[in-house]
């Protein structure tokens, strides 16, 4: 593994017409040896946060009661290279993170892997950004259960998408209006894929006939559910005041692009086709805030990992709501899967042990 990192550090070939993007060398690891990376990252106006498994001084995972230990690190804007441990050490694996202006919300996952079916346990914590103090809010337990995503539009209101078994149709929505003291739930009875919250309304992507082609919308208590079906295989989507931005492929899976659905006239239009007739590219994700749109597409690279193969990301950025686009690609950046955005200002991604990638979208 160390040889791979040496090769990457030597081969620096950039094709970057987004000049505000930069790779930072950091001390970001969860122990003295960076054998294990980071699972999730978050960023807000002034800070960056990273979450992952704690590593002992000998490079071995820190384990208590047969479970990994979740660690957190934090740094501030302008000090991207030096990260410090922050907050509690929690038992389990980091399964999901989200935030409000004052707090972090983290889900720790504990499982008995040797039991069939597996016994899973998900615990939701609230952690203060100011002093790292934490509180356990709720716990879900079950056989082959799965907690998909969490949203807290405020510290009082929160929602959780949860599957109570290994059957995707056993999906449920939990919500709280008092900061997690009390919870209610509603059965959704349909598979849940990508989820989004926009202006206190929930949206999720579902599938039919092996195509992810239906988007559901509902209130934060799961009521007033409605849906739209599209002749697309949707990988991810975004929502604005007027409609949906749909990122994925056509049903033949030969074109990877972005489409827009206008709620007012019910019209679906093509915004941009990024890749045509190339099976080595596949869609990864979309982010949208105001006029900023960021598209991540991954390409299969058979020469990576000393010939074992892997994927490399291409990033397409529009700052004018999809009218014009810039493309970013760098052989230094092997993955953008662990990424976080702050409004239309900034993106931060963990790209490998000791390195992060930051784009400032406010710069020209």
Secondary structure as the mmCIF struct_conf table of DSSP 4:
data_model
#
loop_
_struct_conf.conf_type_id
_struct_conf.id
_struct_conf.beg_label_comp_id
_struct_conf.beg_label_asym_id
_struct_conf.beg_label_seq_id
_struct_conf.end_label_comp_id
_struct_conf.end_label_asym_id
_struct_conf.end_label_seq_id
HELX_RH_AL_P HELX_RH_AL_P1 UNK A 2 UNK A 10
STRN STRN1 UNK A 14 UNK A 16
TURN_TY1_P TURN_TY1_P1 UNK A 19 UNK A 20
STRN STRN2 UNK A 21 UNK A 25
BEND BEND1 UNK A 30 UNK A 33
TURN_TY1_P TURN_TY1_P2 UNK A 34 UNK A 35
BEND BEND2 UNK A 36 UNK A 36
BEND BEND3 UNK A 39 UNK A 39
STRN STRN3 UNK A 40 UNK A 43
BEND BEND4 UNK A 45 UNK A 46
STRN STRN4 UNK A 47 UNK A 53
STRN STRN5 UNK A 55 UNK A 55
TURN_TY1_P TURN_TY1_P3 UNK A 57 UNK A 58
BEND BEND5 UNK A 59 UNK A 59
STRN STRN6 UNK A 61 UNK A 61
STRN STRN7 UNK A 63 UNK A 64
TURN_TY1_P TURN_TY1_P4 UNK A 65 UNK A 66
STRN STRN8 UNK A 67 UNK A 76
TURN_TY1_P TURN_TY1_P5 UNK A 77 UNK A 78
TURN_TY1_P TURN_TY1_P6 UNK A 80 UNK A 81
STRN STRN9 UNK A 84 UNK A 85
BEND BEND6 UNK A 87 UNK A 87
STRN STRN10 UNK A 90 UNK A 91
BEND BEND7 UNK A 92 UNK A 92
STRN STRN11 UNK A 93 UNK A 99
BEND BEND8 UNK A 101 UNK A 102
STRN STRN12 UNK A 103 UNK A 112
TURN_TY1_P TURN_TY1_P7 UNK A 113 UNK A 114
BEND BEND9 UNK A 115 UNK A 117
HELX_LH_PP_P HELX_LH_PP_P1 UNK A 118 UNK A 118
STRN STRN13 UNK A 119 UNK A 128
TURN_TY1_P TURN_TY1_P8 UNK A 129 UNK A 131
STRN STRN14 UNK A 134 UNK A 143
BEND BEND10 UNK A 144 UNK A 144
STRN STRN15 UNK A 146 UNK A 151
BEND BEND11 UNK A 153 UNK A 156
STRN STRN16 UNK A 158 UNK A 163
BEND BEND12 UNK A 164 UNK A 166
TURN_TY1_P TURN_TY1_P9 UNK A 168 UNK A 169
STRN STRN17 UNK A 171 UNK A 176
BEND BEND13 UNK A 177 UNK A 178
TURN_TY1_P TURN_TY1_P10 UNK A 179 UNK A 180
BEND BEND14 UNK A 181 UNK A 182
STRN STRN18 UNK A 184 UNK A 187
BEND BEND15 UNK A 190 UNK A 190
BEND BEND16 UNK A 194 UNK A 194
STRN STRN19 UNK A 195 UNK A 198
TURN_TY1_P TURN_TY1_P11 UNK A 199 UNK A 200
STRN STRN20 UNK A 201 UNK A 208
TURN_TY1_P TURN_TY1_P12 UNK A 209 UNK A 210
STRN STRN21 UNK A 211 UNK A 218
TURN_TY1_P TURN_TY1_P13 UNK A 220 UNK A 221
BEND BEND17 UNK A 222 UNK A 222
BEND BEND18 UNK A 224 UNK A 224
STRN STRN22 UNK A 226 UNK A 229
BEND BEND19 UNK A 231 UNK A 231
STRN STRN23 UNK A 232 UNK A 239
BEND BEND20 UNK A 241 UNK A 242
STRN STRN24 UNK A 243 UNK A 250
TURN_TY1_P TURN_TY1_P14 UNK A 251 UNK A 252
BEND BEND21 UNK A 253 UNK A 253
STRN STRN25 UNK A 255 UNK A 262
TURN_TY1_P TURN_TY1_P15 UNK A 263 UNK A 266
STRN STRN26 UNK A 267 UNK A 276
BEND BEND22 UNK A 277 UNK A 277
TURN_TY1_P TURN_TY1_P16 UNK A 279 UNK A 280
STRN STRN27 UNK A 281 UNK A 289
TURN_TY1_P TURN_TY1_P17 UNK A 290 UNK A 291
STRN STRN28 UNK A 292 UNK A 301
TURN_TY1_P TURN_TY1_P18 UNK A 302 UNK A 303
HELX_RH_AL_P HELX_RH_AL_P2 UNK A 304 UNK A 307
TURN_TY1_P TURN_TY1_P19 UNK A 308 UNK A 308
STRN STRN29 UNK A 310 UNK A 318
BEND BEND23 UNK A 319 UNK A 320
TURN_TY1_P TURN_TY1_P20 UNK A 321 UNK A 322
BEND BEND24 UNK A 323 UNK A 324
STRN STRN30 UNK A 326 UNK A 330
TURN_TY1_P TURN_TY1_P21 UNK A 331 UNK A 332
BEND BEND25 UNK A 337 UNK A 338
STRN STRN31 UNK A 339 UNK A 342
TURN_TY1_P TURN_TY1_P22 UNK A 343 UNK A 345
STRN STRN32 UNK A 346 UNK A 352
TURN_TY1_P TURN_TY1_P23 UNK A 353 UNK A 354
STRN STRN33 UNK A 355 UNK A 360
TURN_TY1_P TURN_TY1_P24 UNK A 361 UNK A 362
#
